Amino acid sequence: RRLERPDAQRRLAEAAGLAGDAAAMCLACGDRERALSLLELGRGVLLNRRSGIRADLADLYDADEDLARRFEEQRDALDRLDHPPLPLPSPPPQAEAGGRDRERRRDLEAELDIVVRMIRALPGQHGFLRPPSVPSLLAEAVHGPVVVVNVSGYRCDALLLGADGLRQVPLEGLDADELERAADVFHADVVTALDPRAAQDEVDAANARVTATLDLLWREVADPVLAELRATDPDTRVWWVPTGALCRLPLHAATAAGPLPGSTA
C-alpha cells in the first residue's frame, strides 16, 4: 500500500499475471494447495486495493468495537487521500503539498498496519484481510464443484474443488497468448455480428471469430474439465473462477463448433 492509488493500480495491473505464473510453477511440481493459495492471495491483493480495503466488519465489531472503529477511521482517512474533493480554482499546487500528502499517507498506512496486526491477534480474527485457507475454500464447494482455471505463459491448468478434495486437470492445449488475442477482439466481434448496419462480409468474419473462440473455450477448457467432473460429479452445477484473459471471455457459453472425436459430450 505504499504507492498512491494510480501508481499502485498500474503496478498491480502490470503484475496481474505474477500469481498465475507462481501457481503454474507450483502445479508443475504437483503442489495444488500452494497453487490455490497463491491464486487467492493474488486475487485478494487486487480486490483489497480496488475496493479501498473494504471488509465486512460485523464480526470485528462484535469482537472489539474500539479496534473496528480505529480500523474504519484509518481506512477512511486513506480513502480521502486517494479521492480528494475537487478543488476550487486556485494557483497551481506547490510541490510541498504533494510531499505532505505522501508523508501523511505513509503515516496512515503505518498506523493501519499496526491496527490490522492487533485485529489479527484477537480470537477468531486471524484471517482478517487475508485470503481464505484451502479448507475454507473447499467448504465453498458444498453446492457444487468450483473450478479455478489458471492461465499462465508457462502452463494452464484447472483446479477442481469438490467434496472429494482438490484435483488438478492440466489444460495442455490452452495457450495464454492465443487467449489474449481472442479476448482482445471478442467484444468488438460480438457487436459487429449483431450490428444490422455492418457490411455482410464484416458480419461473417466476426461471426467466424466468435464461433472459433467459443469452440476454443469448449475444446481446451470446458470439455476436459467436465469430462473429469462427470466421473465423480455427474449432472451437477459448476462454478467457474477464471483468471487472466479468461476473465474477458464467456467461458459459461463455451460451445463446440463441430463433433469432437472421442468427446464425452
C-alpha positions as CSV (number, residue, x, y, z in Angstrom):
1,R,0.0,0.0,0.0
2,R,3.0,2.3,-0.2
3,L,2.1,3.7,-3.6
4,E,-0.6,6.3,-4.3
5,R,-3.7,4.7,-5.9
6,P,-3.0,5.4,-9.6
7,D,0.6,4.2,-9.3
8,A,-0.5,1.1,-7.3
9,Q,-3.2,0.2,-9.8
10,R,-0.7,0.5,-12.7
11,R,1.8,-1.7,-10.9
12,L,-0.9,-4.3,-9.9
13,A,-2.1,-4.4,-13.5
14,E,1.4,-5.0,-14.8
15,A,1.9,-7.7,-12.2
16,A,-1.5,-9.3,-12.6
17,G,-0.1,-12.5,-14.0
18,L,2.6,-13.0,-11.3
19,A,0.2,-15.0,-9.1
20,G,-0.8,-17.1,-12.0
21,D,2.8,-17.8,-13.0
22,A,3.8,-18.7,-9.5
23,A,0.8,-21.0,-9.3
24,A,1.8,-22.6,-12.6
25,M,5.3,-23.4,-11.1
26,C,3.6,-25.0,-8.1
27,L,1.3,-27.0,-10.3
28,A,4.3,-28.2,-12.3
29,C,5.7,-29.6,-9.0
30,G,2.3,-31.1,-8.1
31,D,1.7,-28.7,-5.2
32,R,-2.0,-28.0,-5.8
33,E,-2.8,-26.4,-2.4
34,R,0.1,-23.9,-2.6
35,A,-1.0,-23.0,-6.2
36,L,-4.6,-22.4,-5.0
37,S,-3.4,-20.3,-2.1
38,L,-1.2,-18.2,-4.4
39,L,-4.1,-17.5,-6.8
40,E,-6.3,-16.5,-3.9
41,L,-3.6,-14.3,-2.5
42,G,-3.2,-12.5,-5.9
43,R,-7.0,-12.0,-6.2
44,G,-7.1,-10.7,-2.6
45,V,-4.4,-8.1,-3.2
46,L,-6.2,-6.8,-6.2
47,L,-9.6,-6.8,-4.7
48,N,-8.5,-5.2,-1.4
49,R,-6.7,-2.4,-3.2
50,R,-9.6,-1.8,-5.7
51,S,-12.2,-1.8,-3.0
52,G,-10.3,0.6,-0.8
53,I,-9.7,-2.2,1.8
54,R,-13.4,-2.7,2.3
55,A,-14.3,-5.5,4.6
56,D,-17.4,-6.9,6.4
57,L,-16.8,-5.6,9.9
58,A,-19.8,-7.0,11.7
59,D,-17.7,-9.8,13.3
60,L,-15.0,-7.4,14.2
61,Y,-17.4,-5.0,15.9
62,D,-18.6,-8.0,18.0
63,A,-15.0,-8.9,18.9
64,D,-13.7,-5.4,19.6
65,E,-15.7,-2.3,18.9
66,D,-12.8,0.1,19.6
67,L,-10.4,-1.6,17.1
68,A,-13.2,-1.9,14.5
69,R,-13.7,1.9,14.8
70,R,-10.0,2.6,14.6
71,F,-9.7,0.5,11.5
72,E,-12.6,2.3,9.8
73,E,-11.1,5.7,10.7
74,Q,-7.7,4.9,9.3
75,R,-9.2,3.3,6.2
76,D,-11.5,6.2,5.5
77,A,-8.6,8.7,6.0
78,L,-6.6,6.8,3.4
79,D,-9.6,6.8,1.1
80,R,-9.9,10.6,1.4
81,L,-6.3,11.0,0.3
82,D,-6.9,8.8,-2.7
83,H,-10.2,10.6,-3.6
84,P,-9.7,14.3,-2.6
85,P,-12.6,16.7,-3.3
86,L,-12.4,18.7,-6.5
87,P,-10.6,21.9,-5.6
88,L,-11.9,25.4,-6.3
89,P,-9.9,27.4,-8.9
90,S,-6.6,28.4,-7.3
91,P,-2.9,28.8,-8.1
92,P,-1.1,25.6,-9.1
93,P,-0.3,23.4,-6.1
94,Q,3.1,23.6,-4.7
95,A,5.5,20.6,-4.5
96,E,5.4,20.8,-0.7
97,A,1.7,19.9,-0.7
98,G,2.4,16.7,-2.6
99,G,5.2,15.9,-0.2
100,R,2.9,16.4,2.8
101,D,0.3,14.1,1.2
102,R,2.9,11.4,0.7
103,E,4.1,11.7,4.3
104,R,0.6,11.7,5.6
105,R,-0.2,8.6,3.6
106,R,2.9,6.8,4.9
107,D,1.9,7.7,8.5
108,L,-1.7,6.5,8.0
109,E,-0.6,3.2,6.4
110,A,1.9,2.5,9.2
111,E,-0.9,3.1,11.7
112,L,-3.3,0.9,9.7
113,D,-0.7,-1.9,9.6
114,I,-0.5,-1.7,13.4
115,V,-4.3,-1.8,13.8
116,V,-4.6,-4.8,11.4
117,R,-1.9,-6.7,13.4
118,M,-3.8,-6.0,16.6
119,I,-7.1,-7.2,14.9
120,R,-5.4,-10.4,13.8
121,A,-4.3,-11.1,17.4
122,L,-8.0,-11.2,18.5
123,P,-9.7,-14.6,18.9
124,G,-11.3,-15.6,15.7
125,Q,-9.8,-12.7,13.6
126,H,-6.5,-14.4,12.5
127,G,-7.7,-14.3,8.9
128,F,-8.7,-10.7,8.8
129,L,-8.0,-9.2,5.3
130,R,-6.1,-12.5,4.4
131,P,-7.0,-14.8,1.6
132,P,-9.1,-17.8,2.7
133,S,-7.4,-21.1,3.7
134,V,-7.6,-24.1,1.4
135,P,-10.0,-25.9,3.8
136,S,-12.3,-22.9,3.8
137,L,-12.2,-22.7,0.0
138,L,-13.1,-26.4,-0.2
139,A,-16.0,-25.8,2.1
140,E,-17.4,-23.4,-0.5
141,A,-17.9,-26.3,-2.9
142,V,-20.8,-27.7,-0.9
143,H,-23.3,-26.5,-3.6
144,G,-21.3,-27.9,-6.5
145,P,-17.7,-28.1,-7.7
146,V,-15.7,-24.9,-8.0
147,V,-13.3,-24.8,-11.0
148,V,-10.4,-22.3,-10.9
149,V,-8.8,-22.0,-14.3
150,N,-5.2,-20.8,-14.1
151,V,-3.8,-19.2,-17.3
152,S,-0.1,-18.7,-17.5
153,G,2.5,-18.5,-20.2
154,Y,4.2,-21.4,-18.5
155,R,1.3,-23.8,-18.4
156,C,-2.5,-23.8,-18.0
157,D,-4.5,-25.9,-15.5
158,A,-7.9,-26.2,-13.9
159,L,-8.1,-26.7,-10.2
160,L,-11.3,-28.6,-9.2
161,L,-12.6,-28.0,-5.7
162,G,-15.2,-30.6,-4.6
163,A,-16.4,-32.8,-1.9
164,D,-13.6,-35.2,-2.6
165,G,-10.9,-32.6,-2.2
166,L,-8.7,-30.6,-4.6
167,R,-7.9,-32.1,-8.1
168,Q,-5.8,-30.8,-11.0
169,V,-6.6,-31.1,-14.7
170,P,-3.8,-30.0,-17.0
171,L,-5.1,-28.0,-19.9
172,E,-2.3,-28.8,-22.3
173,G,-3.9,-27.4,-25.4
174,L,-4.6,-24.0,-23.9
175,D,-2.3,-21.2,-24.8
176,A,-2.2,-17.9,-22.9
177,D,-1.1,-15.8,-25.9
178,E,-3.9,-17.2,-28.0
179,L,-6.4,-16.4,-25.3
180,E,-5.2,-12.8,-25.1
181,R,-5.6,-12.4,-28.8
182,A,-9.1,-13.8,-28.7
183,A,-10.1,-11.7,-25.8
184,D,-8.8,-8.5,-27.4
185,V,-11.3,-8.8,-30.3
186,F,-14.2,-10.8,-28.8
187,H,-16.4,-8.0,-27.6
188,A,-15.9,-5.9,-30.8
189,D,-16.7,-9.0,-32.9
190,V,-20.0,-9.7,-31.0
191,V,-21.0,-6.0,-31.5
192,T,-20.2,-6.3,-35.3
193,A,-22.0,-9.6,-35.6
194,L,-25.2,-8.1,-34.1
195,D,-25.0,-4.8,-36.0
196,P,-27.6,-4.6,-38.7
197,R,-25.6,-1.7,-40.3
198,A,-22.4,-3.7,-40.7
199,A,-21.4,-5.0,-44.1
200,Q,-22.2,-8.7,-44.6
201,D,-18.5,-9.7,-45.1
202,E,-17.7,-8.0,-41.8
203,V,-20.5,-9.8,-40.0
204,D,-19.4,-13.1,-41.5
205,A,-15.8,-12.6,-40.4
206,A,-16.9,-11.5,-36.9
207,N,-19.2,-14.5,-36.6
208,A,-16.5,-16.8,-37.6
209,R,-14.1,-15.4,-35.0
210,V,-16.8,-15.6,-32.3
211,T,-17.6,-19.2,-33.2
212,A,-13.9,-20.1,-33.2
213,T,-13.4,-18.6,-29.8
214,L,-16.4,-20.4,-28.2
215,D,-15.1,-23.6,-29.8
216,L,-11.6,-22.9,-28.3
217,L,-13.1,-22.5,-24.9
218,W,-15.0,-25.7,-25.2
219,R,-12.3,-27.9,-26.6
220,E,-9.4,-26.6,-24.4
221,V,-11.2,-25.7,-21.1
222,A,-14.8,-26.8,-20.6
223,D,-14.7,-30.3,-22.2
224,P,-11.7,-31.6,-20.4
225,V,-12.9,-30.2,-17.1
226,L,-16.4,-31.5,-17.5
227,A,-15.1,-34.9,-18.6
228,E,-13.2,-35.1,-15.3
229,L,-16.2,-34.0,-13.3
230,R,-18.6,-36.5,-14.9
231,A,-16.5,-39.3,-13.4
232,T,-17.4,-38.2,-9.9
233,D,-20.0,-35.4,-10.0
234,P,-22.4,-36.1,-12.9
235,D,-25.2,-33.6,-13.6
236,T,-24.0,-31.1,-11.1
237,R,-23.8,-27.3,-11.3
238,V,-20.3,-25.9,-11.9
239,W,-18.9,-22.6,-10.5
240,W,-16.2,-21.2,-12.8
241,V,-13.5,-19.0,-11.5
242,P,-11.4,-17.7,-14.5
243,T,-8.1,-15.9,-14.4
244,G,-6.1,-13.9,-16.9
245,A,-7.6,-13.4,-20.3
246,L,-10.4,-15.9,-19.5
247,C,-12.0,-13.2,-17.3
248,R,-12.8,-11.3,-20.6
249,L,-14.3,-14.3,-22.3
250,P,-17.7,-16.1,-21.8
251,L,-16.5,-19.4,-20.5
252,H,-20.0,-20.3,-19.5
253,A,-21.0,-20.1,-23.2
254,A,-18.3,-22.4,-24.5
255,T,-19.7,-24.4,-27.4
256,A,-18.2,-26.9,-29.8
257,A,-18.3,-25.8,-33.4
258,G,-18.5,-29.5,-34.6
259,P,-18.3,-33.0,-33.3
260,L,-15.4,-33.8,-31.1
261,P,-13.6,-37.2,-31.7
262,G,-13.8,-39.1,-28.5
263,S,-15.7,-36.3,-26.8
264,T,-17.6,-37.0,-23.6
265,A,-20.3,-34.6,-24.7
